[in-house]
Amino acid sequence: MKFTIFQNSLQGPRQYNQDRLAYSYSKDALLLVVADGMGGHRHGEMAAQLAVTTMTEAFQRLALPTLSSPAKFLIDHIQQIHDMIDQLTQEREMLESPRTTIVAAIVQRGMLYCAHVGDSRLYHFRNNHLLYRTEDHSVVQSLYNKGIINKSEMTTHPYRHKVYSCLGGDTPPKIDLSDRQELAEGDTILLCTDGVWGALTDDEIKVMLYGPSITDNVTALLNKAELVSQEQGDNMSAIGLQWGDKLSDPFAVSTITMAMGATTTIMNPVKRNILGSDDTFTDDFSDDDIENTINEIQRALQKNKLTSQDK
């Protein structure tokens, strides 16, 4: 495989950053994942971190060097994240469950697989044309689909940021698996949170991603989203992928020489603000806390699974 990839996250005007994102690749498969911890729910950043860590760790375990079924991998592990959050909520007797959106993609044998829950999006561009975009699990999208509001009203509707499906919610998540798509040399894939697409139109995103450097394009995209949103904005996070090496980018990744069982994972670092007034967020969980919690929940879920099989 040959590709160029870049990811980054901006805190924007928010007091803390609850977005998490990462990518991981083996010799013959690539995972991209973005999670947006829901700011209205306590510990949203923990849910997002748990989502990204679970997906990347599972990929490292199973993509040796390919996944037996990319679609099943996405559905199974996204559902597992929801179950893990539910387990965490019960074990710690939380008054409110941590919640997050997720969009995740697998590229394997030149095919793109994608699944999502919530309103974090995937865009697929070819030759400056939008081929595909995921559909948000949002109240306004539902109202639009039913013909209750028109497209222009979606951007100003008071419920434009409300989702009806997420990980950690009271009801099982609606996991949408997109039809697999064949990638062509030079195709651009973007995974992003609503802090990006909420500030820019699809046409603006398309224009800004049409350039020789995916690194420069994604950087400019995030900076523009931050500038436009100003004080009303959200955290803004994105992963950009340019497939192949059509432009001979010096930062292109080639997996040709990778060992069969090797994987590489790049987590986007997130700076954390620890704030102390009654109206601000205090980060109760360190990276070690989150890692330990993930391990504890995975062991508990495995134990429950084995117990169920014995009955």
NUZA-981337 format. One record per residue (C-alpha): residue number from 1; residue in three letters; y, x, z. Coordinates in steps of 0.05 Angstrom, whole numbers, plus 32768, in hexadecimal, padded with zeros to 4 digits. Last residue first. Layout:
BEGIN
   vexro   tise      Y      X      Z
     NUM    ALA      Y      X      Z
...
END
This chain:
BEGIN
   vexro   tise      Y      X      Z
     311    LYS   7E48   7E0E   8263
     310    ASP   7E41   7E58   8254
     309    GLN   7E71   7E55   8219
     308    SER   7EA7   7E36   8245
     307    THR   7EA0   7E6F   8277
     306    LEU   7EA6   7EA3   8240
     305    LYS   7EE6   7E82   8226
     304    ASN   7F03   7E7D   826C
     303    LYS   7EF5   7EC7   8278
     302    GLN   7F15   7ED9   8235
     301    LEU   7F53   7EAF   8247
     300    ALA   7F58   7ED1   828B
     299    ARG   7F50   7F17   826D
     298    GLN   7F86   7F08   8239
     297    ILE   7FB4   7EEC   826F
     296    GLU   7FAE   7F2A   829A
     295    ASN   7FB9   7F59   825F
     294    ILE   7FF7   7F33   8248
     293    THR   8012   7F33   828F
     292    ASN   8008   7F7E   8295
     291    GLU   802D   7F8A   8254
     290    ILE   8066   7F5C   8269
     289    ASP   806D   7F7D   82AD
     288    ASP   806B   7FC2   828C
     287    ASP   80A3   7FAE   825D
     286    SER   80CC   7F97   8299
     285    PHE   80D0   7F4E   82AE
     284    ASP   8103   7F2C   82DA
     283    ASP   813D   7F35   82AA
     282    THR   8177   7F10   82CB
     281    PHE   819B   7EDE   829F
     280    THR   81E1   7EC7   82AD
     279    ASP   8202   7E8B   82CC
     278    ASP   81F4   7E9D   8315
     277    SER   820F   7EE3   830A
     276    GLY   81E3   7F21   8302
     275    LEU   81DB   7F3C   82BD
     274    ILE   81A4   7F69   82A4
     273    ASN   81B3   7F77   825B
     272    ARG   8177   7F8E   8234
     271    LYS   8178   7FB9   81F6
     270    VAL   8141   7FA6   81C7
     269    PRO   8116   7FDA   81A3
     268    ASN   80F4   7FC1   8164
     267    MET   80AA   7FCD   816B
     266    ILE   808B   7FF8   8135
     265    THR   803F   7FF8   8131
     264    THR   8014   8029   810A
     263    THR   7FC9   801F   80FF
     262    ALA   7F8F   804F   80F3
     261    GLY   7F47   803A   80E6
     260    MET   7F42   804E   809D
     259    ALA   7F6E   808C   80A3
     258    MET   7FB1   8088   8081
     257    THR   7FBB   80B0   8041
     256    ILE   7FC9   8075   8013
     255    THR   7FF4   8052   8047
     254    SER   8036   8060   8023
     253    VAL   8077   804D   8045
     252    ALA   80B8   804F   801E
     251    PHE   80F3   8071   8041
     250    PRO   8105   809C   8004
     249    ASP   8109   805C   7FDA
     248    SER   80E9   8065   7F96
     247    LEU   810A   8025   7F7D
     246    LYS   80C9   8002   7F69
     245    ASP   80A5   801B   7FA6
     244    GLY   8079   7FE0   7FB6
     243    TRP   808F   7FA4   7FE0
     242    GLN   80D4   7FA3   7FFF
     241    LEU   80CF   7F89   8046
     240    GLY   8108   7F73   8073
     239    ILE   80FF   7F62   80BD
     238    ALA   8137   7F3B   80DE
     237    SER   8158   7F2B   8120
     236    MET   8199   7F09   8134
     235    ASN   81A5   7EF3   817C
     234    ASP   81D0   7EB4   817A
     233    GLY   8216   7EA6   8163
     232    GLN   8250   7E7A   817A
     231    GLU   827D   7EB4   818E
     230    GLN   827B   7ED6   814A
     229    SER   824B   7EB2   811B
     228    VAL   8268   7ECF   80DB
     227    LEU   826D   7F17   80F4
     226    GLU   8227   7F17   8112
     225    ALA   8209   7EFA   80D3
     224    LYS   822E   7F2D   80A9
     223    ASN   8214   7F67   80D5
     222    LEU   81CD   7F4C   80D1
     221    LEU   81CF   7F47   8085
     220    ALA   81F1   7F8B   807D
     219    THR   81B9   7FAC   80A5
     218    VAL   8184   7F85   807F
     217    ASN   81A1   7F9D   803C
     216    ASP   81AC   7FE5   8052
     215    THR   8164   7FED   8069
     214    ILE   8149   7FC5   802D
     213    SER   816C   7FF8   7FFF
     212    PRO   8175   7FEC   7FB5
     211    GLY   8197   7FA8   7FB9
     210    TYR   818A   7F5E   7FB8
     209    LEU   8184   7F4E   8002
     208    MET   81CD   7F3B   8008
     207    VAL   81CB   7F0C   7FCD
     206    LYS   818D   7EE7   7FE6
     205    ILE   81A9   7EE0   802D
     204    GLU   81EA   7EC4   8012
     203    ASP   81C3   7E93   7FE7
     202    ASP   8199   7E7D   8023
     201    THR   81D9   7E6F   8049
     200    LEU   81F0   7E9B   8082
     199    ALA   81FE   7E91   80CC
     198    GLY   81C2   7E65   80DD
     197    TRP   8196   7E92   80B1
     196    VAL   81A2   7ECE   80DD
     195    GLY   81A4   7EB1   8124
     194    ASP   816C   7E83   810E
     193    THR   813C   7EBE   8111
     192    CYS   8125   7EE8   80D6
     191    LEU   80EA   7EFD   80AB
     190    LEU   80FF   7F17   8066
     189    ILE   80D1   7F29   802D
     188    THR   80EA   7F4B   7FEE
     187    ASP   80C1   7F52   7FAE
     186    GLY   80C9   7F94   7F89
     185    GLU   8082   7F99   7F6E
     184    ALA   8063   7F54   7F70
     183    LEU   8045   7F30   7FAC
     182    GLU   8011   7EF9   7FA5
     181    GLN   801D   7EBE   7FD1
     180    ARG   7FF1   7E9C   8005
     179    ASP   8002   7E54   8013
     178    SER   8027   7E4F   8054
     177    LEU   8005   7E44   8097
     176    ASP   802E   7E16   80C4
     175    ILE   801A   7E19   810D
     174    LYS   8032   7DD9   812F
     173    PRO   802E   7DEE   8178
     172    PRO   8007   7DC6   81AB
     171    THR   8035   7D9B   81D6
     170    ASP   805D   7DAD   8215
     169    GLY   807A   7DEB   81F3
     168    GLY   8064   7E33   81FE
     167    LEU   8065   7E45   81B5
     166    CYS   8095   7E18   818E
     165    SER   8099   7DD5   816C
     164    TYR   80D0   7DA0   816C
     163    VAL   8109   7DD1   8162
     162    LYS   8152   7DC6   8174
     161    HIS   8186   7DF3   8153
     160    ARG   81A3   7DBF   8122
     159    TYR   81A3   7D89   8157
     158    PRO   81EF   7D7F   8156
     157    HIS   81ED   7D79   8109
     156    THR   821E   7DA8   80E7
     155    THR   81EF   7DD0   80B9
     154    MET   81BF   7D97   80AD
     153    GLU   81F7   7D68   8096
     152    SER   81FE   7D8F   8055
     151    LYS   81B4   7D85   8045
     150    ASN   81B5   7D39   804E
     149    ILE   81A3   7D11   808C
     148    ILE   8172   7CD7   8098
     147    GLY   8148   7CE6   805A
     146    LYS   8108   7CF0   8082
     145    ASN   8103   7D39   806D
     144    TYR   814C   7D42   8082
     143    LEU   813F   7D26   80C7
     142    SER   8102   7D53   80CF
     141    GLN   812B   7D8F   80B9
     140    VAL   8161   7D7C   80EA
     139    VAL   8130   7D77   8124
     138    SER   8112   7DBB   8116
     137    HIS   80CE   7DD6   8103
     136    ASP   80EF   7DFE   80CC
     135    GLU   80D1   7E03   8086
     134    THR   80BC   7E48   806E
     133    ARG   80E0   7E64   8031
     132    TYR   80C3   7E72   7FEC
     131    LEU   80D4   7E8E   7FA8
     130    LEU   811E   7E9D   7FB3
     129    HIS   8138   7EC2   7F76
     128    ASN   815A   7F06   7F75
     127    ASN   8121   7F26   7F4C
     126    ARG   80EE   7F0B   7F7E
     125    PHE   80FE   7EF1   7FC4
     124    HIS   80D0   7ED8   7FFB
     123    TYR   80F3   7EBD   803A
     122    LEU   80D0   7EB5   807E
     121    ARG   80F1   7E8E   80B5
     120    SER   80F9   7E85   8100
     119    ASP   8101   7E3A   810B
     118    GLY   80C4   7E26   8134
     117    VAL   807C   7E3B   8128
     116    HIS   806A   7E68   80EE
     115    ALA   8032   7E81   80C2
     114    CYS   8033   7EB0   8086
     113    TYR   8002   7ED1   8056
     112    LEU   8019   7EFF   801E
     111    MET   7FE7   7F1B   7FED
     110    GLY   7FE8   7F62   7FD0
     109    ARG   7FA4   7F74   7FED
     108    GLN   7FBF   7F62   8033
     107    VAL   8005   7F4F   8049
     106    ILE   8006   7F28   808A
     105    ALA   8041   7EFF   80A2
     104    ALA   8059   7EE4   80E5
     103    VAL   808F   7EB3   80F9
     102    ILE   8095   7EA0   8142
     101    THR   80BE   7E72   816E
     100    THR   80BF   7E7D   81B9
      99    ARG   80B7   7E5A   81FB
      98    PRO   80B0   7E6D   8245
      97    SER   8095   7E31   826C
      96    GLU   80C1   7E10   82A0
      95    LEU   80B5   7E07   82EA
      94    MET   808A   7E45   82EB
      93    GLU   804B   7E43   8317
      92    ARG   803D   7E8C   8307
      91    GLU   7FF5   7E7E   82F3
      90    GLN   8006   7E3C   82D0
      89    THR   803F   7E57   82A6
      88    LEU   8017   7E95   8294
      87    GLN   7FDC   7E6C   827C
      86    ASP   800A   7E41   8251
      85    ILE   802A   7E80   8234
      84    MET   7FE5   7E9B   8225
      83    ASP   7FCF   7E5B   8203
      82    HIS   800D   7E5C   81D6
      81    ILE   7FFF   7EA5   81C6
      80    GLN   7FB7   7E94   81B5
      79    GLN   7FCE   7E5F   8183
      78    ILE   7FF6   7E95   815F
      77    HIS   7FB9   7EC1   8163
      76    ASP   7F89   7E90   8143
      75    ILE   7FB8   7E77   810C
      74    LEU   7FCE   7EBD   80F5
      73    PHE   7F89   7EDC   80F7
      72    LYS   7F6B   7EA0   80D4
      71    ALA   7F9C   7EA9   809A
      70    PRO   7F90   7EF4   8097
      69    SER   7F44   7EEB   8092
      68    SER   7F17   7F28   809A
      67    LEU   7F54   7F52   80AA
      66    THR   7F59   7F96   8087
      65    PRO   7F57   7FE0   809C
      64    LEU   7F3D   7FD9   80D1
      63    ALA   7F6E   7FA1   80DC
      62    LEU   7F4D   7F84   811A
      61    ARG   7F63   7FAA   8158
      60    GLN   7FA8   7FC0   813E
      59    PHE   7FB4   7F79   8125
      58    ALA   7FA2   7F5C   8169
      57    GLU   7FD2   7F8C   818B
      56    THR   800A   7F7A   815A
      55    MET   8001   7F2F   8162
      54    THR   7FFC   7F30   81AE
      53    THR   8037   7F5F   81B6
      52    VAL   8064   7F33   8189
      51    ALA   8052   7EF3   81AD
      50    LEU   8056   7F10   81F3
      49    GLN   809A   7F2D   81E3
      48    ALA   80B2   7EE9   81CB
      47    ALA   8097   7EC5   8208
      46    MET   80B7   7EF9   8235
      45    GLU   80F9   7EF1   8211
      44    GLY   80F7   7EA7   821E
      43    HIS   80F3   7EB5   8269
      42    ARG   8117   7E75   827C
      41    HIS   811F   7E42   8244
      40    GLY   8161   7E32   8222
      39    GLY   8161   7E76   8201
      38    MET   8121   7E6B   81DA
      37    GLY   8100   7EAD   81CE
      36    ASP   8104   7EBB   8183
      35    ALA   80C6   7EDD   8168
      34    VAL   80C0   7F08   8129
      33    VAL   807F   7F24   810E
      32    LEU   806B   7F51   80D3
      31    LEU   8023   7F67   80C8
      30    LEU   800B   7F96   8090
      29    ALA   7FC6   7FA3   8074
      28    ASP   7FA1   7FD9   804C
      27    LYS   7FA9   801B   8070
      26    SER   7FC1   7FFA   80B0
      25    TYR   8005   7FDD   80BF
      24    SER   802E   7FC1   80F8
      23    TYR   8071   7F9F   80FA
      22    ALA   809C   7F89   8135
      21    LEU   80CE   7F56   814D
      20    ARG   80E9   7F39   818E
      19    ASP   8125   7F0B   8198
      18    GLN   813C   7EF9   81DE
      17    ASN   817A   7F25   81DF
      16    TYR   81A9   7F1C   821A
      15    GLN   81F0   7F06   8228
      14    ARG   81F7   7EE6   81E4
      13    PRO   8231   7EFA   81B7
      12    GLY   8204   7F1F   8185
      11    GLN   81C6   7F41   81A0
      10    LEU   81B5   7F62   815E
       9    SER   816E   7F6F   8149
       8    ASN   8153   7F9F   8114
       7    GLN   811A   7FA8   80E3
       6    PHE   810F   7FD1   80A5
       5    ILE   80D6   7FD7   8073
       4    THR   80C7   7FFB   8032
       3    PHE   8083   7FF1   8012
       2    LYS   8048   8015   7FF3
       1    MET   8000   8000   8000
END
